[in-house]
Amino acid sequence: MSPTSQRRALVTGGTSGIGEATVRHLVADGYRVAFTGRDAGRGARVADATGGSFIPADVRDLSAIRRSVDAAADLLGGLDVAVLNAGVLHAAPLSETSDDAWDTVIETNVLAPFRYACALIGLLEAGADPAIVITASDAGVWGETSIAAYSVSKRAAIMLTRMLAVEAGLRGVRVNCVCPGDTEPGMVTQVGGRDVLPDTSTWIRPPLGRLVHADDVAATIAFLVSPAARSVNGADVLIDAGMRAALRANAAWVERDA
């Protein structure tokens, strides 16, 4: 039996991108996985493809958060792991960000993981090697004015991780976050609704010369929630292929061939 066999995980925002890749990775590692999302059609597709169990939930709805946590714990017989991945993007500088857009970004990217963590810690502490991972962003490490509200929210998610790591750590629950860089296949959930996947061929390449893929992020999440990371707590792990390693790292690939 593998170290992760029969471990039980809840993944929020599991119907696309990093969330879907995480569901797939954890199931392949032997976890029993429940995942949330707002779209029943996408949820059914991911469930059929991965073997995970879909639970409909809008992370901006406190009652839906509580219901999804209870439903996951009932379905799986408890929880050991939570991946708080649901997020929303808004492409605008602060001066062009409406109050409604700001509220959507903050409620989804900061308030939702806070609420989920508060609802989960009591359940997780009874599990085996319990852990939470929050999906932040490299935009929370190095702000991007073109997605300003998103950057603010992801910086807050990093600090939320650190505060939870202390408080939940006293109860045996580890809390870490991942900070993905530009990640294929791209993020489609926008404040204005679902958008088409971006053309990633136009994205600037990091020093490694290749973009991060959702599977790369999922593999890091899988490590952080595993017993192998038993002493990792309060960390924010940058997964950006070196894009933030230096001031002009984002130009290194172009300058090499100039």
Backbone as a ProteinNet text record, in pm:
[ID]
protein_1_A
[PRIMARY]
MSPTSQRRALVTGGTSGIGEATVRHLVADGYRVAFTGRDAGRGARVADATGGSFIPADVRDLSAIRRSVDAAADLLGGLDVAVLNAGVLHAAPLSETSDDAWDTVIETNVLAPFRYACALIGLLEAGADPAIVITASDAGVWGETSIAAYSVSKRAAIMLTRMLAVEAGLRGVRVNCVCPGDTEPGMVTQVGGRDVLPDTSTWIRPPLGRLVHADDVAATIAFLVSPAARSVNGADVLIDAGMRAALRANAAWVERDA
[TERTIARY]
84.9	0	88.7	60.4	140.5	110.2	203.1	180.3	54.4	4.4	-113.6	-241.3	-233.5	-352.2	-457.8	-578.2	-695	-691.8	-591.8	-599.3	-711	-773.4	-894.2	-871.9	-908.8	-876.9	-998.5	-1006.6	-1104.3	-1027.5	-1066.1	-1004.1	-1111.9	-1095.4	-1191.2	-1147	-1245.6	-1212.3	-1146.7	-1204.2	-1139.6	-1185.1	-1257.3	-1314.1	-1233.9	-1120.4	-1037.5	-897.9	-804.9	-672.1	-599	-539.5	-460.7	-546.7	-670.8	-758.4	-785.4	-817.3	-841.9	-716.1	-601.2	-475	-446.6	-481.6	-459	-548.8	-674.9	-764.6	-707.3	-666.8	-611.9	-487.4	-398.2	-272.6	-297.2	-384	-409.2	-477.5	-572.6	-637.7	-535	-446.5	-342.5	-248.8	-231.7	-145.7	-215.7	-341.6	-412.1	-507.8	-522.4	-616.9	-760.3	-851.8	-993.3	-1023.9	-1078.8	-1087.1	-1229.5	-1271.1	-1392	-1347.1	-1416.8	-1376.9	-1500.4	-1483.1	-1594.7	-1580.7	-1691.3	-1697.3	-1839.8	-1860.2	-1994.5	-2070.6	-1999.1	-2061	-2075.6	-2199.5	-2224	-2173.4	-2180.9	-2133.1	-1983.5	-1908.1	-1762.1	-1728.6	-1805.3	-1782.1	-1799.5	-1903.7	-1928.3	-1816.8	-1770	-1661.2	-1535	-1496.5	-1375.2	-1392.9	-1510.2	-1535.7	-1521.7	-1578.7	-1569	-1424.5	-1347.9	-1210.7	-1112.7	-1142.5	-1044.4	-1084.9	-1213.2	-1258.5	-1284	-1265.3	-1299.7	-1450.1	-1496.7	-1640	-1669.5	-1762.2	-1793.9	-1898.9	-1873.8	-1968.5	-1990.4	-2110.1	-2133	-2124.6	-2052	-2040.1	-1983.9	-2041.3	-1990	-1913.3	-1784.9	-1701.8	-1731.9	-1813	-1852.2	-1973	-2027.7	-2148	-2107	-2115.3	-2071.7	-2147.4	-2276.1	-2352.5	-2308.9	-2271.7	-2223.3	-2087.4	-2005.1	-1876.2	-1898.6	-1984	-2009.3	-2071.1	-2165.1	-2227.9	-2126.3	-2036.9	-1940	-1838.9	-1799.9	-1708.7	-1777	-1900	-1973.7	-1996.9	-2030.7	-2057.8	-1932.4	-1818.9	-1693	-1656.1	-1669.5	-1635.2	-1728.5	-1856.9	-1951.6	-1921.1	-1893.4	-1868.3	-1742.3	-1637.7	-1507.8	-1481.8	-1572.4	-1551.9	-1450.6	-1439.1	-1340.7	-1252.6	-1161.8	-1070.5	-931.4	-830.9	-692	-624.9	-675.8	-608.8	-711.8	-676.3	-759.3	-669.9	-710	-641	-738.6	-711.3	-802.2	-756.4	-809.6	-757.6	-848.6	-977.1	-1069.8	-1023.3	-1027.1	-982.1	-1044.6	-1031.4	-1085	-986.4	-976.9	-884.1	-961.5	-900.1	-957.6	-845.4	-856	-750.8	-783.6	-725.6	-747.1	-654.7	-605	-534.3	-633.6	-583.7	-672.4	-768.3	-719	-802.9	-919.9	-915.2	-1023.8	-1096.8	-1075.2	-1140.5	-1262.3	-1379.3	-1502.1	-1511.3	-1598	-1620.3	-1669.3	-1758.6	-1811.6	-1701.8	-1614.3	-1504.5	-1408.3	-1376.9	-1290.2	-1348.4	-1477.5	-1542.5	-1537	-1559.5	-1556.6	-1418.5	-1315.6	-1178.4	-1141.3	-1168.5	-1131	-1212.7	-1341.1	-1425.2	-1384	-1346.5	-1310	-1169.9	-1075.1	-933.6	-881.1	-951.5	-904.9	-1008.4	-1130	-1231.5	-1269.7	-1279.6	-1318	-1216.7	-1086	-993	-988.9	-1008.7	-1017.7	-1136.3	-1251.6	-1370.9	-1356.7	-1302.9	-1281.8	-1186.8	-1076.8	-979.7	-1044.5	-1121.9	-1187.8	-1285.5	-1353.7	-1448.5	-1379.2	-1255.5	-1186.1	-1094	-1034.3	-927	-971.6	-1091.7	-1140.1	-1155.5	-1194.6	-1205.6	-1068.5	-980.4	-849.7	-763.1	-774.3	-686.2	-709.5	-824.8	-852.6	-801.4	-748.3	-701.3	-556.8	-506	-368.1	-278.7	-173.1	-81.9	-159.3	-246.1	-334.7	-260	-310.7	-243.9	-342.1	-314.6	-388.5	-287.9	-324.7	-246.9	-340.6	-299	-373.3	-303.2	-378.7	-320.5	-313.9	-192.7	-171.2	-123.7	-20.1	27.7	159.8	238.8	359.8	323.1	199.6	153.9	135.7	132.1	129.4	268.7	370.5	509.8	567.9	536.4	582.5	459.6	406	278.8	277.8	161.7	141.7	29.4	61.6	-36.8	-153	-130.7	-237.7	-344.5	-312	-408.8	-400.2	-415.4	-381.2	-461.1	-593.6	-674.2	-637.5	-612.2	-570.1	-438.4	-342.6	-214.4	-233	-317.3	-343.9	-403.1	-498	-565.2	-468.8	-378.2	-286.8	-176	-139	-47.2	-113.9	-242.3	-316.3	-325.8	-339.5	-347	-217	-104.8	24.3	31.6	-9.8	-8.3	-112.1	-226	-325.3	-263.3	-187.2	-118.4	-28.2	49.7	145.2	74.4	-32.9	-105.8	-173.5	-231.1	-292.8	-189.5	-68.6	35.8	69.9	64	90.8	-28.6	-146.7	-264.6	-302.8	-308.9	-344.5	-230.4	-107.5	7.3	3	-51.8	-67.3	-162.8	-241.5	-337.1	-292.4	-167.7	-110.6	-140.2	-200.2	-236.3	-136.9	-68.5	25.8	-48	-2.6	-63.9	46.5	41.7	138.1	63.7	134.6	72.4	169.1	113.2	192.5	167.8	272.1	264	301.7	206.7	238.3	263.4	356.9	375	276.2	307.4	220.5	209.5	88.7	68.3	-25.9	21.8	-64.5	-160.6	-281.3	-337.8	-392.8	-375	-424.8	-546.1	-579	-689.8	-810.2	-923.7	-1040.9	-1148.1	-1139.5	-1241.8	-1209.4	-1288.4	-1270.4	-1388.4	-1371.3	-1480.9	-1605.4	-1585.6	-1698.8	-1757.8	-1701.6	-1750.7	-1640.3	-1674.2	-1577	-1532.8	-1404.3	-1348.5	-1283.2	-1246.1	-1175.9	-1032.2	-970	-831	-743.2	-641.5	-554.7	-461.9	-404.5	-303.1	-168.2	-127	-4.8	122	110.6	229.5	286	203.8	249.4	310.1	305	354.4	507.1	561.3	706.3	756.3	867.2	923.7	1016	1010.5	1103.3	1240.6	1340.3	1475	1483.6	1399.5	1404.1	1358	1293.8	1252.5	1120.1	1053.6	923.3	831.3	704.1	606.5	578.6	531.8	483.3	354.3	333.5	208.7	131.6	0.2	-83.1	-38.1	10.3	58.4	179.8	263.5	380.5	336	234.5	182.4	115.5	38.9	-28.9	71.2	185.1	287	345.2	363.2	413.5	310.6	184.8	78.1	74.8	87	83.5	195.9	312.9	422.1	388.3	338.7	313.3	207.4	111.2	8.8	47.6	158.8	199.1	277.1	286.1	367.5	514.9	560.3	700.2	733.7	630.8	652.5	612.6	630.7	579.8	635.2	750.7	808.2	796.6	725.3	706	575.4	585.7	468.8	490.5	393.5	404.7	487.6	511.5	593.6	507.5	562.9	501.2	599.1	560.2	650.2	625.8	727.8	720.4	744.8	651.8	662.6	650.1	760.3	752.5	865.7	940.5	1050	1158.8	1167.1	1273.3	1235.3	1108.1	1066.4	1090.9	1079.4	1096.5	1233.2	1325	1453.5	1542.2	1525	1606.6	1526.5	1574.9	1500.2	1463.8	1558.4	1530.4	1523.9	1488.4	1477.2	1374	1271.7	1168	1215.3	1334.3	1389.1	1509	1550	1672.4	1669	1553.9	1543.8	1554.4	1492	1498.4	1639.4	1702.1	1834.8	1941.5	1922.1	2019.1	2032.8	1921.5	1920.4	1932.1	1950.9	1957.9	2090.9
-119.4	0	124.7	221	342.8	432	528.4	616.8	700.8	719.9	804.3	723.7	591.3	509.2	539.7	561.7	587.2	724	807.7	944.9	1016.8	1112.8	1175	1323.7	1372.3	1510.4	1582.4	1712.1	1802.6	1906.1	1925.5	2024.9	2122.4	2250.5	2349.8	2399.8	2437.7	2482.2	2372.4	2252.5	2136.2	2102.2	2192.5	2157.5	2207.2	2272.8	2318.3	2352.5	2367.6	2417.5	2343.9	2418.8	2362	2272.4	2311.8	2230.7	2094.5	2091.8	1964.1	1877.8	1939.2	1864.1	1807.8	1882.5	1836.1	1717.8	1725.4	1612	1487.6	1501.7	1388.2	1332.1	1421.1	1377.3	1305.6	1361.8	1300.4	1164.4	1154.5	1025.1	922.1	962.6	871.7	829.2	915.6	884.4	798.2	767.1	680.2	749.8	881.1	953.2	927.5	935.1	947.4	1096	1146.5	1291.2	1336.2	1441.6	1516.3	1654.7	1709.6	1841.3	1924.9	2056.9	2149	2228.5	2288.8	2378.6	2426.6	2521.9	2577.1	2513.6	2451.5	2400.2	2248.8	2201.2	2057.6	1979.7	2039.4	1970.8	1946.3	2049.6	2032.6	1939.3	1950.2	1862.3	1716.6	1686.5	1548.3	1499.8	1588.3	1549.1	1513.5	1597.1	1571	1445.7	1428.4	1308.8	1182.5	1184.4	1068.3	1041.4	1149.4	1134	1093.8	1129.3	1110.3	1008.3	988.2	904	981.8	1114.5	1198.5	1217.4	1273.3	1294.9	1444.3	1487.6	1628.8	1672.4	1786.9	1849.7	1993	2027.2	2164.5	2264.5	2374.4	2478.3	2605.7	2718.1	2850.2	2900.3	2923.1	2957.5	3095.6	3175.9	3305.6	3293.7	3174.2	3149.3	3073.1	3138.1	3076.7	2947.5	2946	2823.3	2711.5	2746.3	2644.7	2590.1	2675.6	2630.1	2526.8	2559.4	2467.7	2337.3	2347.6	2226.7	2138.8	2201.7	2122.1	2053.7	2120.2	2056.9	1937.9	1958.4	1848.5	1734.1	1769.4	1666.6	1585.5	1652.7	1582.4	1490.5	1540.1	1458.7	1337.9	1357.5	1245.9	1144.1	1193.9	1106.3	1023.1	1087.2	1021	959.8	984.1	932	1010.8	1141.2	1228.3	1293.3	1380	1448.7	1454.7	1439	1452.5	1572.6	1610.9	1709.6	1802	1930.3	2025.6	2110.2	2123.9	2210.5	2321.4	2443.2	2556.4	2633.7	2591.9	2635.2	2730.7	2734.8	2816.7	2962.3	3022.9	3161.1	3228	3359.9	3437.3	3547	3577	3676.9	3799.1	3915.9	4038.6	4119.2	4140.2	4210.5	4359.5	4435.5	4580.2	4642.1	4764.2	4836.3	4875.8	4914.1	4947.6	5060.8	5161.1	5276.2	5240.8	5123.3	5079.3	4957.6	4931	4818.2	4867.8	4819.7	4862	4800	4856.2	4799.6	4655.3	4629.2	4494	4395.8	4436.7	4349.8	4325.7	4431	4417.9	4318.4	4333.3	4244.1	4099.1	4076.7	3940.4	3878.4	3955.1	3904.4	3874.1	3967.1	3947.9	3836	3831.3	3726.6	3587.9	3577.8	3447.7	3405.2	3497.4	3462.2	3473.1	3544.9	3562.5	3513.5	3565.1	3529.7	3381.4	3329.3	3187.8	3092.2	3104.8	3013.7	3032.1	3155.7	3178.5	3101.3	3114.7	3047	2895.1	2847.1	2702.7	2652.4	2723.9	2680.4	2673.8	2775.7	2776.3	2660.2	2626.2	2515.4	2380	2375.6	2248.6	2207.8	2302.2	2268.9	2166.9	2184.7	2090.1	1949.4	1936.6	1805.7	1747.1	1831.5	1783.1	1735.6	1800	1762.8	1620	1563.4	1424	1327.6	1383.9	1300.8	1257.8	1191.9	1143.8	1242.5	1291.6	1389.3	1500.4	1572.6	1668.3	1788.7	1837.5	1949.1	2027.5	2156.1	2245.9	2310.7	2320.9	2401	2502.8	2628	2736.3	2772.7	2792.9	2837.7	2989.8	3043.7	3187.8	3215	3294.7	3327.3	3399.7	3390.5	3473	3621.1	3652.3	3791.3	3844.8	3755.3	3797.1	3814.3	3767.6	3783.3	3909.9	3930.2	4047.2	4103.3	4215.3	4267	4298.9	4278	4308.6	4410.7	4529.5	4637.7	4606.5	4521	4490	4399.6	4333.3	4249.7	4286.3	4414.1	4470.1	4409.8	4402.9	4347.8	4201.7	4129	3989.3	3980.1	4068.4	4070.1	4096.7	4193.4	4224.7	4103.1	4038.5	3924.3	3808.3	3786.7	3673.7	3703.5	3831.3	3866.9	3839.1	3872.4	3843.9	3693.5	3614.9	3469.4	3412.5	3473.5	3429.4	3456.3	3574.4	3605.4	3523.9	3497.2	3409.3	3272.1	3222.7	3094.3	3096.1	3201.2	3208.3	3215.9	3293.6	3303.2	3170.7	3105.7	2976	2870.5	2882.1	2783.9	2782.8	2899.8	2907.3	2855	2907.4	2871.5	2724.8	2680.3	2540.6	2446.6	2496.4	2413.1	2367	2450.4	2411.9	2294	2269.7	2158.6	2044.6	2054	1946.9	1954.7	2065.8	2080.8	2174.1	2124	2206.9	2289	2413	2499.7	2564.2	2544	2602.2	2657.7	2732.4	2778.1	2764.2	2754.3	2753.3	2884.1	2932.2	3057.9	3030.8	2982.6	2951.9	3077.7	3066.1	3170	3149.9	3205.6	3184.9	3035.1	2983.1	2838.8	2795.3	2705	2645.8	2546.1	2532.1	2590.2	2730.8	2792.2	2926.8	2927.5	3045.6	3062.5	3119	3054.4	3096.4	3164.2	3154.3	3212.8	3358.9	3447.8	3591.4	3649	3771.3	3837.2	3843.6	3866.6	3877.4	3744.9	3633.1	3501.6	3417	3301.3	3212.3	3271	3265.5	3314.9	3197.8	3219.6	3115	3106.3	2990.4	2974.9	3070.1	3129.6	3222.9	3151.2	3228.5	3176.1	3182.1	3071.7	3071.8	3082.5	3067.6	3078.6	3219.7	3318	3457.1	3496.5	3408.6	3443.2	3446.4	3537.2	3545.8	3421	3366.5	3245.4	3280.1	3200.9	3219.5	3163.5	3177.4	3130.8	2984.3	2898.1	2757.7	2739.3	2841.4	2833.8	2764.4	2724.9	2660.2	2713.6	2716.8	2763.5	2656.7	2700.9	2609.1	2545.9	2418.3	2351.5	2320	2312.3	2280.8	2152.7	2055.6	1931.2	1954	2053.2	2085.3	2138.1	2222.4	2278.8	2169.5	2083.5	1974.4	1882.5	1856.5	1769.9	1832	1964.6	2033.4	2030.1	2052.2	2043.1	1903.6	1801.8	1663.3	1636.6	1695.5	1681.1	1751.2	1874	1953	1891.5	1820.1	1758.4	1617.8	1566.6	1429.6	1423.5	1304.8	1288.3	1320.4	1317.6	1349.8	1494.3	1580.6	1722.4	1752.5	1657.6	1667.1	1785.5	1839.2	1953.2	2083.6	2081.6	2203.2	2268.8	2387.7	2457.3	2607.1	2677.6	2822.3	2865.2	2775.2	2806.8	2856.3	2949.1	2985.9	2946.5	2848.4	2787.1	2847.9	2914.4	2978.3	2874.3	2861.6	2764.9	2844.1	2900.6	2991.1	2972.2	2861.6	2830.2	2937.3	3014.6	3114.6	3254.2	3277.7	3409.4	3520.5	3491.4	3594.2	3586.2	3510.5	3488.6	3612.6	3703.4	3823.9	3931.5	4054.6	4169	4152.8	4104.9	4091	3944.3	3858.9	3716.7	3694	3779.6	3761.5	3800.2	3858.5	3893.8	3806.2	3716.2	3639.8	3555.4	3492.4	3403.1	3481.2	3599.3	3683.4	3737.5	3784.7	3845.1	3742.9	3617.9	3515.1	3498.9	3513.4	3491.8	3621.8	3735.2	3864.4	3880.2
0	0	0	-90.2	-97	22	53.6	168.4	155.8	31.8	12.9	-5	-3.6	-23.3	83.3	33.9	118.9	187.2	159.1	207.6	132.2	200.5	149	129	9.3	-26.1	-81.7	-49	-108.9	-190	-315.7	-403.6	-447.8	-419.4	-468.4	-605.2	-686.7	-822	-902.8	-896.8	-957.1	-1097.1	-1164.1	-1294	-1413.9	-1389.9	-1502.3	-1451.8	-1545.2	-1516	-1406.3	-1313	-1204.2	-1115.7	-1091.2	-1007.4	-1067.7	-1195.3	-1262.7	-1262.4	-1290.7	-1289.5	-1151	-1046.6	-909.6	-875.9	-915.7	-894.7	-962.3	-1086.5	-1162.4	-1095	-1049.3	-988.5	-856.1	-773.7	-642.7	-656.9	-748.9	-771	-817.4	-908.7	-957.2	-845.1	-744	-629.5	-524.3	-546.3	-453.2	-358.5	-373.3	-288.6	-333	-239.7	-270	-268.3	-378.7	-399.1	-426.3	-356.3	-388.9	-435	-532.2	-583.5	-611.6	-602.6	-620.8	-749.8	-787.1	-901.3	-915.6	-1005.4	-1022.3	-1137.7	-1231.6	-1353.3	-1345.9	-1342.6	-1328.6	-1449.4	-1567.4	-1686.8	-1683.2	-1647.3	-1636.7	-1520.8	-1413.2	-1299.4	-1336	-1412.3	-1454.4	-1546	-1634.1	-1725.7	-1649.2	-1552.4	-1474.7	-1389.2	-1331.6	-1250.6	-1334.9	-1456	-1544.3	-1585.2	-1606.5	-1655.2	-1546	-1421.2	-1314.4	-1208.6	-1189.3	-1078.7	-952	-956	-842.4	-833.2	-722.2	-699.7	-699.3	-784.4	-798	-696.8	-632.1	-539.7	-587.6	-633.2	-679.9	-564.7	-587.3	-484	-545.2	-508	-542.2	-420.4	-435.2	-319.5	-262.8	-331	-276.7	-183.4	-172.5	-92.1	33.8	150	274.9	303.1	278.5	304.2	211.4	86.8	-7.9	36.1	93	145.9	255.2	350	460.8	412	317.1	262.9	190.6	113.7	37.3	128	236.5	332.5	398.5	442.9	506.7	408.9	283.9	184.2	153.4	142.6	115.2	231.1	353.2	469.7	480.9	451.7	456.6	346.7	227.6	113.3	131.6	186.1	196.5	333.3	427.3	562	641.1	612.3	677.3	573.1	617.6	527	588.8	504.2	545.8	480.3	363	278.4	216	204.9	130.5	40.4	-83.5	-178.9	-215.8	-168.7	-186.1	-309.1	-422.5	-551.1	-627.7	-596.7	-673.7	-676.6	-795.2	-807.6	-928	-932.4	-1043.7	-1079.6	-1209.1	-1261.8	-1307.6	-1291	-1346.9	-1409.7	-1540.4	-1613.6	-1621.3	-1527.4	-1523.8	-1420.7	-1444.7	-1337.6	-1229.5	-1113.4	-1002.7	-1037.2	-1109.5	-1141.9	-1232.1	-1296	-1383.6	-1326.7	-1197.7	-1131.5	-1054.4	-1092	-1024.7	-885.8	-802.9	-670.1	-680	-775.8	-791.4	-831	-923	-965.3	-849.4	-774.9	-657.3	-558	-530.5	-434.7	-481.9	-609.4	-662.9	-647.4	-680.1	-670.5	-525.2	-435.2	-294.9	-230.8	-259	-200.3	-248.9	-376.1	-432.6	-393.1	-401.2	-385	-242.8	-156.1	-17.4	83.4	72.7	171.3	161.5	40	25.3	86.9	57.3	124.3	275.4	323.1	468	526.8	462	512.3	505.2	393.8	381.3	489.5	510.3	611.4	749.3	782.6	914.5	928.5	818.9	822.9	824.5	775.4	755.8	870	938.4	1032.2	1136.8	1190.8	1290.4	1236.6	1108.8	1045.8	1014.9	963.7	919.8	1036	1150.6	1261.1	1308.2	1270.8	1305.4	1198.4	1088.5	978.5	995.7	892	893.3	819.1	886.6	826.4	755.9	827	761.4	703.6	590.3	523.6	437.8	425.9	336.6	242.9	116	21.3	-42.4	-44	-107	-237.2	-344	-469.8	-470.5	-459.9	-471	-614.6	-633.2	-767.6	-758.7	-867.2	-872.4	-877.3	-918.9	-919	-777.5	-679.3	-540.3	-482.7	-555.3	-514.8	-575.8	-701.9	-777	-847.4	-797.2	-845	-993.4	-1054.3	-1195.7	-1207.6	-1258.4	-1263.4	-1357	-1457.2	-1552.3	-1491.6	-1381.6	-1308.6	-1160.4	-1133.1	-1002.6	-887.3	-900.3	-790.7	-766	-872.3	-860.6	-783.6	-815.7	-745.2	-596.4	-564.3	-423.1	-353	-418.7	-356.4	-333.5	-427.3	-413.7	-312.4	-295.9	-187.3	-53.1	-44	78.9	103.5	-3.6	10.9	67.4	29.7	83.7	233.8	275.4	418.6	494.7	432.3	493.1	520.5	425.4	442	564.3	580	690.6	826	833.6	959.3	994	893.9	917.1	956	899.6	929.8	1078	1139.8	1283.6	1362.3	1331.4	1409	1390.1	1264.8	1238.3	1274.6	1264.2	1299.7	1444	1531.5	1671.6	1688.7	1584	1587.3	1495.2	1449.8	1369.7	1221.8	1176	1035.2	966.6	865	790.5	684.9	661.2	560.1	477.5	347.6	254.7	133.9	50.6	-73.4	-189.8	-308.9	-431.6	-504.5	-572.1	-646.5	-792.2	-871.4	-1011.3	-1092.7	-1188.7	-1288.4	-1401.9	-1518.5	-1634.5	-1661	-1652.8	-1651.8	-1763.5	-1845.8	-1948.4	-1885	-1931.8	-2053.6	-2036.8	-1920.3	-1897.8	-1807	-1757.9	-1663.5	-1738.2	-1726.5	-1803.6	-1718.9	-1586.6	-1500.1	-1473	-1532	-1518.7	-1441.6	-1391.7	-1321.4	-1409.9	-1539.2	-1631	-1674	-1627.5	-1665.8	-1725.6	-1778.2	-1839.3	-1972.9	-2000	-2124.6	-2197.4	-2322.4	-2396.5	-2346.8	-2365.2	-2326.4	-2407.6	-2345.2	-2415.7	-2512.7	-2604.2	-2695.9	-2624.6	-2564.8	-2484	-2568.6	-2699.7	-2785	-2785	-2744.4	-2741.6	-2607.4	-2508.7	-2375.6	-2373.8	-2293.6	-2275.1	-2205.5	-2256.3	-2197.7	-2080.6	-1972.6	-1860.6	-1896.7	-1809.2	-1841	-1885.7	-1834.6	-1877.7	-2021.2	-2077.5	-2216.3	-2238.6	-2132.9	-2145.6	-2036.9	-2068.8	-1972	-1867.5	-1752.2	-1649.7	-1702.5	-1670.5	-1705.9	-1578.7	-1591.1	-1475.3	-1405.7	-1482	-1421.8	-1332.5	-1367.9	-1284.5	-1148	-1150.6	-1026.2	-943.5	-1010.4	-940.6	-872	-937.1	-876.9	-751.1	-752.6	-633.5	-521.4	-556.1	-456.5	-395.6	-481.1	-432.3	-332.6	-357.8	-261	-130.6	-139	-18.5	71.8	15	99.5	144	93.3	124.8	255.7	316.3	436.8	413.9	288.2	259	293.8	300.1	332.5	476.4	564.5	701.3	780.5	740.3	812	733.7	622.1	542	585.8	643.4	696.9	685.6	627.3	612.1	493.1	399	282.3	167	87.4	-39.7	-149.4	-228.9	-326.2	-463.5	-516.7	-647	-755.9	-848.9	-958.8	-1088.5	-1133.5	-1248.3	-1348.8	-1337.2	-1430.7	-1431.7	-1321.5	-1308.4	-1350.2	-1384	-1434.4	-1332.9	-1203	-1100.4	-1031.6	-1090.2	-1023.5	-1022.7	-1116.9	-1125.5	-1196.1	-1189.3	-1241	-1388	-1469.8	-1612.9	-1655.8	-1563.7	-1598.6	-1707.8	-1712.3	-1813.4	-1953.4	-1963.8	-2095.3	-2133.4	-2044.5	-2066.1	-2192.3	-2219.2	-2334.1	-2465.7	-2468.7	-2589.2	-2606.4	-2497.7	-2508	-2545.2	-2507.5	-2542.5	-2691.5	-2763	-2907.5	-2986.9	-2914.6	-2984.2	-3058.6
[MASK]
++++++++++++++++++++++++++++++++++++++++++++++++++++++++++++++++++++++++++++++++++++++++++++++++++++++++++++++++++++++++++++++++++++++++++++++++++++++++++++++++++++++++++++++++++++++++++++++++++++++++++++++++++++++++++++++++++++++++++++++++++++++++++++++++++

